[in-house]
């Protein structure tokens, strides 16, 4: 999936306080790219991913994903579009504690009302992330790295063409951070567009292209030269 962010501004208003998170951001991502959004805390990285994945809408500007202007959809339309087209991975995992790993992966398929063998699909995805043998484990029985790998499997459940990950390794040790990044590379090698945020230069180096945000604006970008 291709992504176009066109002169996007995002302002948050809490009481009498107004905060500009994004200030005229424009960005294009080609279908199949692996892109890191980098920058310090408070630079607008998370806000940008929320807009790209249609979890939020800009104050002004335009967000297009594969020709669909997601910034103009209402909340119900965005939710339906997101279920079909985007796999979102959060830094806090957001697994359902009362469901085991297999059930967590199946959950998004059940929400979407998909037909077919959901269990087999979920087991295939757990195999992909190296956790098929822990399908019956509950989140509290898994390490942080394992929980994030389940979250990656869940994000892929509907076979989306776009994966958006917001600081997916923020609470992991280095070994598990590298495992997660290697998994995202494997996802990208399947032809999916992958966009992730990080403030860690080592992790950003996994991407083909790095876009840096500072104070809600694009401050530059560079290519890594990583072979596809």
C-alpha positions in Angstrom: 0.0 0.0 0.0 1.2 3.5 -0.8 0.8 6.3 1.7 0.6 10.1 1.0 0.5 12.6 3.9 -0.1 16.1 2.5 0.5 19.2 4.5 -0.9 17.7 7.7 -1.3 19.6 10.9 -2.6 18.2 14.2 -3.5 20.2 17.2 -4.6 18.8 20.6 -6.8 21.0 22.9 -7.0 20.1 26.6 -8.9 22.8 28.5 -7.2 26.1 27.7 -4.0 24.4 26.5 -3.3 23.9 22.8 -0.5 21.7 21.6 0.6 21.5 17.9 1.9 17.9 17.5 2.3 18.2 13.7 3.1 21.3 11.7 2.6 20.9 8.0 4.0 17.4 7.5 4.2 15.9 4.0 5.4 12.4 3.3 5.1 9.8 0.6 5.7 6.1 1.2 5.7 3.7 -1.8 4.0 0.3 -1.7 6.3 -2.3 -0.2 8.7 0.2 1.4 10.1 -0.3 4.9 10.3 3.1 6.6 11.4 4.3 10.0 10.0 7.5 11.5 12.6 8.8 13.9 13.0 11.7 16.2 13.1 12.6 19.9 10.2 12.2 22.3 7.5 14.7 21.6 8.5 15.1 17.9 5.1 13.9 16.6 6.1 10.3 15.6 3.2 8.6 17.3 0.7 11.2 16.1 1.8 10.6 12.5 1.3 6.9 12.8 -2.2 7.3 14.3 -3.1 9.4 11.3 -1.7 7.0 8.8 -3.5 4.1 10.4 -6.8 6.1 10.6 -6.8 5.9 14.4 -7.2 9.7 14.3 -7.7 12.5 11.8 -5.7 15.6 11.2 -6.8 19.1 12.2 -6.1 20.0 8.6 -4.4 18.4 5.7 -5.0 15.1 3.9 -4.0 11.5 4.4 -4.4 9.0 1.5 -3.7 5.3 1.7 -3.8 3.5 -1.7 -6.0 6.3 -3.0 -8.5 6.2 -0.1 -8.6 9.6 1.7 -8.8 8.1 5.2 -8.7 11.6 6.8 -12.2 12.3 5.4 -13.8 9.1 6.7 -16.0 9.1 9.7 -15.2 7.1 12.8 -17.2 4.0 11.8 -15.8 4.1 8.2 -12.3 4.4 9.5 -12.7 1.5 11.9 -14.1 -0.7 9.1 -11.4 0.4 6.7 -8.6 -0.2 9.3 -9.8 -3.8 10.0 -9.5 -4.7 6.4 -6.3 -2.9 5.4 -4.0 -2.1 8.3 -2.2 -4.1 11.0 -1.4 -1.9 14.0 1.3 -2.8 16.5 1.5 -0.8 19.7 4.4 -0.4 22.2 2.2 -1.6 25.1 1.2 -4.9 23.2 -2.5 -4.5 24.1 -3.1 -8.2 24.3 -6.4 -9.3 25.9 -5.3 -10.8 29.3 -8.2 -13.3 29.5 -7.4 -14.8 26.1 -4.4 -17.1 25.3 -2.0 -16.4 22.5 -4.0 -18.3 19.9 -7.3 -16.6 20.9 -5.6 -13.1 20.8 -4.5 -13.7 17.2 -8.0 -15.0 16.3 -9.8 -12.1 17.9 -9.4 -9.6 15.1 -10.6 -12.2 12.6 -13.7 -12.8 14.7 -14.4 -9.0 15.0 -14.2 -8.8 11.2 -16.5 -11.8 10.8 -14.1 -13.6 8.5 -15.0 -17.1 7.3 -12.7 -20.0 6.9 -10.5 -21.8 9.4 -9.5 -19.0 11.8 -7.7 -21.4 14.1 -5.4 -22.7 11.3 -4.7 -19.2 10.2 -3.8 -18.1 13.7 -1.6 -21.1 14.2 0.3 -20.4 11.0 0.9 -16.8 12.2 2.2 -18.0 15.6 4.5 -20.4 13.7 5.7 -17.4 11.7 6.6 -15.5 14.8 8.1 -18.6 16.4 5.5 -19.1 19.1 3.3 -22.0 17.9 4.4 -24.0 20.9 3.0 -21.3 23.2 -0.4 -20.9 21.6 -2.2 -21.9 24.8 -0.2 -19.5 27.0 -1.9 -16.4 28.4 -0.2 -13.0 28.2 1.0 -13.1 31.9 2.8 -16.4 31.0 4.8 -14.8 28.2 7.8 -12.5 28.3 7.6 -8.9 26.9 9.3 -10.0 23.7 6.9 -12.9 23.3 3.9 -10.7 23.9 5.0 -8.3 21.2 5.5 -11.2 18.8 1.9 -12.3 19.5 0.9 -8.7 18.7 2.7 -8.9 15.4 0.9 -12.2 14.6 -2.4 -10.5 15.5 -1.6 -7.5 13.3 -1.2 -9.9 10.3 -4.3 -11.9 10.9 -6.3 -10.1 8.2 -3.3 -10.2 5.8 -3.1 -6.4 5.6 -1.0 -4.7 3.0 0.1 -2.0 5.5 1.7 -2.6 8.9 2.1 0.4 11.2 4.1 0.0 14.4 4.5 2.7 17.1 7.7 2.2 19.1 7.2 -1.6 18.9 10.4 -2.3 20.9 10.2 0.4 23.5 10.0 -1.9 26.6 12.2 -4.8 25.4 15.8 -5.7 26.0 18.2 -5.5 23.1 17.9 -9.2 22.2 14.2 -9.0 21.9 14.3 -5.7 20.1 16.4 -7.3 17.4 14.1 -10.3 17.2 11.1 -7.9 16.7 12.9 -5.9 14.0 13.9 -9.1 12.2 10.3 -10.2 12.2 9.2 -6.8 10.7 11.8 -7.3 8.0 10.3 -10.7 7.2 6.9 -9.1 7.0 8.2 -6.5 4.6 9.8 -9.2 2.5 6.3 -10.5 1.9 5.6 -7.4 0.0 3.8 -5.5 2.8 4.5 -1.8 3.5 5.9 -1.4 7.0 6.1 2.0 8.8 7.5 2.1 12.3 8.6 4.7 14.8 11.7 4.6 16.9 14.2 6.9 18.6 16.9 4.2 18.5 19.4 4.6 15.6 20.3 0.9 15.7 16.7 -0.1 15.1 16.2 2.6 12.5 19.0 1.2 10.5 16.9 -1.9 9.7 14.7 0.3 7.5 15.3 1.2 3.8 14.4 4.8 4.5 14.5 7.0 7.6 12.4 10.1 8.0 13.3 12.3 10.9 10.7 14.5 12.8 11.7 17.4 15.0 9.0 19.6 16.7 6.3 18.2 14.5 8.0 18.9 11.2 10.0 16.7 8.8 13.7 17.6 9.4 15.2 15.4 6.8 15.4 11.8 5.5 18.0 9.3 4.3 18.2 5.9 2.8 20.1 3.1 4.4 21.2 1.3 1.3 19.9 -2.0 2.7 19.5 -4.6 0.1 15.9 -5.8 -0.6 
